[in-house]
């Protein structure tokens, strides 16, 4: 700052005011200082500024899986909202691992972030509650708070599962498969609850639902689920996946094994990522308001930071999903008679002996 002041022919306090309180400085002096900063390539010492102000102007964001396209729009909603407020984002990926998630949050607390936005593996974890007790503002993202002591923004996943299943049941499908993710994730279990609720409402026995559990919500896990799907007896006519990446993996395996989608099996995903509409067979999917999810969570965090712990009123906001119907789901057995059905044991494309290998 002394170098800038010397070059601009002003005092160090004038340089400080230009950087922190520009309204206090005349237009002529502001121009002199800014020109000197440009000539010298001066960059302020933000660490020193943080020590002086007691604020870091940063917020931590922890997501379950940064490789999942669902989180891209969520992150955009968070980052753009905080950027307008003059805050930066430190992005962390827990990869769905509780220990890694805890390590991420400990690091963010050490960095003295002004608050944490988190899509938690377990929203009821004890260490997460302790973080709030230490005065760190927290907003749960894509997850509902257990009580009224935290802000949260979530989507009604039970409704989402019900929408997906009701659509297929209305088309005449009665043997369904739910391709699930890790059971620890409440989102996938709630979507399953919604599927079962829709079956109950339609008078379809719960034992008509087969659940295939996957260790992760990824394309590769969807391919593995598709391979397992080929061996299910009696054969299902429709599949609901806990997210679109799983559904795209299942779709890949169906194609590789000569199984028509939707002719032989209808397929519904969840999230409605961009790849859903652009897949070889456009994918029916339950759309979540991804950008709005991140935007709303960031806004709640800003309010909590500004209000302070004693004045802030916590909110638990639940958004509604919607079903986007595309070509991958259609009326059961549409376009062909049962006598011509490829489900025939002698001609079935589900026959493992005739199934080509799946290239990954």
C-alpha positions in Angstrom: 0.0 0.0 0.0 3.0 2.3 0.6 4.2 1.7 -2.9 0.8 2.5 -4.3 0.5 5.6 -2.2 4.0 6.8 -3.3 3.2 6.1 -7.0 -0.2 7.9 -6.8 1.1 10.8 -4.8 -1.4 10.3 -2.0 -1.3 9.1 1.6 -1.6 5.4 2.7 -4.9 6.2 4.4 -6.3 7.4 1.0 -5.3 4.1 -0.6 -7.0 2.2 2.2 -10.1 4.3 1.8 -10.2 3.7 -2.0 -10.0 -0.1 -1.3 -12.5 -0.2 1.6 -14.5 3.1 1.7 -14.3 4.5 -1.8 -17.2 7.0 -1.1 -14.8 8.8 1.3 -12.4 9.7 -1.5 -12.7 12.3 -4.3 -13.1 11.0 -7.8 -9.7 12.4 -8.8 -7.8 10.6 -6.1 -9.7 7.4 -6.7 -8.6 7.5 -10.3 -4.9 8.1 -9.2 -5.0 5.2 -6.8 -6.7 2.8 -9.2 -4.2 3.7 -12.0 -1.3 3.1 -9.6 -2.8 -0.3 -8.5 -3.0 -1.3 -12.2 0.5 -0.2 -13.0 2.1 -1.9 -10.0 -0.1 -5.1 -10.2 -1.0 -4.6 -6.5 -3.1 -7.3 -4.9 -4.5 -6.7 -1.4 -3.6 -9.1 1.4 -6.9 -10.6 2.1 -5.7 -12.6 5.0 -4.7 -9.5 6.8 -8.0 -7.9 6.0 -9.9 -10.9 7.4 -7.9 -10.6 10.7 -8.7 -7.0 11.0 -12.4 -7.3 10.1 -13.0 -10.7 11.8 -14.8 -11.9 8.6 -13.6 -14.3 6.0 -16.3 -13.6 3.4 -16.3 -17.3 2.5 -18.9 -20.0 2.8 -18.4 -23.8 2.7 -20.4 -26.0 0.4 -20.3 -29.8 0.9 -22.0 -32.0 -1.7 -22.6 -35.7 -1.8 -21.1 -36.4 -5.2 -19.6 -33.7 -7.4 -19.6 -36.1 -10.3 -23.4 -36.2 -10.3 -24.7 -33.6 -12.8 -27.6 -33.0 -10.5 -25.3 -31.0 -8.2 -23.9 -28.8 -11.0 -27.0 -26.6 -11.2 -27.3 -26.7 -7.4 -23.8 -25.4 -7.1 -24.6 -22.7 -9.7 -27.6 -21.6 -7.7 -25.4 -21.4 -4.5 -22.4 -19.7 -6.1 -24.3 -17.0 -8.1 -26.4 -16.1 -5.0 -23.4 -15.7 -2.7 -21.3 -14.0 -5.4 -24.0 -11.2 -5.6 -23.6 -10.8 -1.8 -19.8 -10.5 -2.1 -19.0 -14.0 -0.7 -16.9 -16.7 -2.1 -17.5 -20.5 -2.0 -15.2 -23.3 -0.8 -16.5 -26.4 -2.5 -16.0 -29.9 -0.9 -17.0 -33.3 -2.1 -17.9 -35.9 0.6 -18.4 -38.7 -2.0 -21.1 -40.0 0.3 -18.6 -41.0 2.9 -19.5 -39.9 6.5 -15.8 -39.7 7.6 -14.8 -37.7 4.6 -17.8 -35.4 5.1 -16.8 -34.8 8.7 -13.2 -34.1 7.7 -14.5 -31.5 5.1 -16.6 -29.7 7.7 -13.7 -29.7 10.2 -11.5 -28.1 7.6 -14.1 -25.5 6.8 -14.5 -24.6 10.5 -10.7 -24.2 10.8 -10.9 -21.8 7.8 -13.5 -19.8 9.8 -16.1 -19.8 7.1 -19.1 -17.7 7.8 -21.4 -20.6 7.3 -21.8 -24.1 5.8 -24.2 -25.4 3.2 -24.2 -29.2 3.2 -26.0 -32.1 1.5 -25.4 -34.5 4.3 -25.0 -38.2 4.3 -26.9 -38.3 7.5 -28.8 -35.1 8.4 -29.2 -36.4 12.0 -25.5 -36.9 12.7 -24.3 -35.8 16.2 -21.2 -34.0 14.9 -23.3 -31.9 12.6 -25.5 -30.8 15.5 -22.4 -29.9 17.5 -21.2 -27.7 14.7 -24.4 -25.7 15.0 -24.0 -25.6 18.8 -20.6 -23.9 18.3 -22.3 -21.0 16.5 -21.5 -21.9 12.9 -24.6 -21.2 10.7 -25.6 -24.3 8.8 -28.2 -24.9 6.1 -29.0 -28.5 5.0 -29.3 -28.7 1.2 -31.4 -31.3 -0.5 -32.1 -32.7 2.9 -34.8 -32.0 5.5 -33.8 -31.0 9.1 -34.9 -33.4 11.8 -36.1 -30.5 14.0 -36.7 -26.8 14.0 -33.2 -25.9 15.1 -31.7 -25.8 11.6 -32.6 -24.3 8.2 -33.1 -26.7 5.4 -34.2 -26.8 1.8 -35.3 -30.1 0.4 -37.5 -31.7 -2.3 -40.5 -34.0 -1.5 -39.0 -37.3 -2.5 -42.0 -39.3 -1.4 -44.1 -37.3 -3.8 -41.4 -37.8 -6.5 -41.5 -41.6 -6.1 -45.3 -41.6 -6.1 -45.4 -39.5 -9.4 -43.0 -42.0 -11.1 -44.9 -45.1 -10.0 -48.4 -43.7 -10.6 -47.4 -42.8 -14.2 -46.3 -46.4 -14.8 -49.3 -48.0 -13.0 -51.6 -45.9 -15.1 -50.0 -47.3 -18.2 -50.9 -50.8 -17.1 -47.6 -51.9 -15.6 -47.9 -54.0 -12.4 -44.5 -55.6 -12.0 -42.1 -52.9 -11.1 -38.4 -52.7 -10.2 -36.9 -49.9 -8.1 -33.2 -49.4 -8.7 -32.0 -47.9 -5.4 -28.9 -46.2 -4.2 -27.2 -46.7 -0.8 -29.9 -47.2 1.8 -28.1 -44.7 4.1 -29.3 -41.9 1.8 -32.7 -40.9 2.9 -33.5 -39.5 -0.5 -33.5 -43.0 -2.1 -35.5 -44.6 0.7 -38.1 -41.8 0.6 -38.5 -42.3 -3.2 -39.0 -46.0 -2.6 -41.7 -45.1 0.0 -43.4 -43.0 -2.7 -43.4 -45.9 -5.1 -44.9 -48.3 -2.5 -47.6 -45.7 -1.6 -48.6 -45.4 -5.3 -48.8 -49.1 -5.6 -51.0 -49.3 -2.5 -53.3 -46.6 -3.8 -53.6 -48.5 -7.1 -54.4 -51.8 -5.3 -51.2 -53.4 -6.5 -49.6 -55.8 -3.9 -46.2 -54.6 -2.5 -44.6 -57.9 -3.5 -44.9 -56.8 -7.1 -42.0 -54.4 -6.5 -38.5 -55.8 -6.7 -35.7 -53.6 -5.3 -32.2 -53.7 -6.7 -29.8 -51.9 -4.3 -26.7 -50.2 -5.7 -23.6 -49.0 -3.7 -23.6 -45.6 -5.4 -25.7 -43.4 -7.6 -23.6 -43.7 -10.8 -23.8 -44.8 -14.4 -21.5 -47.8 -13.7 -23.8 -48.9 -10.8 -26.7 -48.6 -13.2 -25.0 -50.9 -15.7 -24.5 -53.4 -12.9 -28.2 -53.1 -11.9 -29.2 -53.6 -15.5 -27.3 -56.9 -15.6 -29.1 -58.0 -12.5 -32.4 -56.9 -13.9 -31.9 -59.3 -16.9 -32.1 -62.3 -14.5 -35.3 -61.3 -12.6 -38.2 -63.8 -12.8 -41.1 -63.1 -13.2 -39.9 -60.5 -15.6 -40.8 -56.9 -14.8 -42.4 -54.5 -17.3 -41.2 -51.2 -15.8 -38.2 -49.8 -13.9 -37.9 -46.8 -11.7 -34.4 -45.6 -10.9 -33.3 -43.5 -7.9 -31.5 -41.1 -10.2 -30.9 -40.5 -13.9 -27.3 -41.8 -13.9 -28.6 -45.2 -12.7 -31.4 -45.1 -15.4 -28.9 -44.3 -18.2 -26.8 -47.3 -17.1 -29.8 -49.5 -17.1 -30.7 -48.2 -20.6 -27.2 -49.0 -21.9 -27.5 -52.6 -20.7 -31.0 -53.0 -22.2 -29.7 -51.8 -25.6 -26.7 -54.1 -25.4 -28.9 -57.1 -24.7 -31.6 -56.3 -27.4 -34.2 -55.3 -24.9 -36.5 -52.6 -26.3 -37.1 -49.5 -24.2 -40.1 -48.8 -23.9 -41.4 -51.7 -26.0 -40.2 -54.4 -23.6 -39.6 -52.4 -20.4 -40.6 -48.9 -19.5 -37.9 -46.8 -17.7 -38.2 -43.7 -15.4 -35.3 -41.8 -13.9 -35.0 -39.1 -11.3 -33.5 -35.6 -11.3 -34.0 -34.7 -15.0 -30.4 -33.9 -15.7 -29.6 -32.5 -19.1 -28.5 -36.0 -20.3 -32.0 -37.3 -19.7 -33.6 -35.5 -22.6 -30.6 -36.2 -24.9 -30.2 -39.9 -24.4 -30.8 -42.4 -27.2 -34.3 -42.9 -25.9 -35.3 -39.6 -24.2 -35.7 -40.5 -20.6 -38.9 -39.9 -18.6 -37.7 -38.4 -15.3 -38.8 -36.7 -12.1 -37.6 -33.2 -12.3 -36.1 -31.4 -9.3 -35.8 -27.6 -9.1 -32.0 -27.9 -8.9 -30.9 -24.2 -9.4 -33.7 -23.0 -7.1 -32.6 -25.5 -4.5 -29.1 -24.0 -4.3 -30.4 -20.4 -4.6 -32.9 -20.8 -1.8 -30.4 -22.5 0.5 -27.8 -19.8 0.0 -30.4 -17.1 0.7 -31.4 -18.8 4.0 -27.7 -18.9 5.0 -27.2 -15.2 4.2 -30.2 -14.4 6.4 -28.8 -16.5 9.2 -25.3 -14.9 8.9 -26.8 -11.4 8.9 -29.4 -12.0 11.7 -27.1 -13.7 14.1 -28.0 -16.9 16.1 -30.3 -15.2 18.6 -32.5 -13.3 16.1 -32.7 -15.8 13.2 -35.9 -17.8 12.6 -35.1 -21.2 11.1 -37.1 -22.4 8.1 -37.6 -25.8 6.6 -38.5 -25.3 3.0 -39.8 -28.3 1.0 -40.1 -28.0 -2.8 -42.2 -30.1 -5.1 -40.9 -32.2 -8.0 -42.7 -32.8 -11.3 -42.8 -35.7 -13.7 -41.5 -35.0 -17.2 -42.8 -37.7 -19.5 -40.7 -38.7 -22.5 -40.3 -41.7 -24.8 -38.8 -44.2 -22.3 -42.1 -44.8 -20.7 -45.2 -45.8 -22.7 -48.3 -48.0 -22.2 -47.5 -51.6 -21.3 -47.0 -53.8 -24.4 -47.8 -50.9 -26.7 -47.6 -51.7 -30.4 -47.4 -55.5 -30.1 -49.6 -58.4 -29.1 -48.9 -60.9 -26.4 -48.6 -63.7 -29.0 -45.8 -61.7 -30.6 -44.2 -60.6 -27.3 -40.4 -60.8 -27.1 -41.1 -62.0 -23.5 -41.7 -65.5 -25.1 -39.3 -67.8 -23.4 -37.9 -69.2 -26.7 -37.3 -65.7 -28.2 -36.8 -63.6 -25.1 -34.1 -60.9 -25.4 -33.7 -61.4 -21.6 -32.1 -64.8 -22.2 -28.8 -64.7 -20.5 -27.3 -67.3 -22.9 -27.9 -64.9 -25.9 -26.9 -61.7 -24.1 -23.8 -60.0 -25.4 -21.4 -58.5 -22.9 -21.7 -54.9 -21.9 -18.9 -52.7 -22.8 -18.0 -50.1 -20.2 
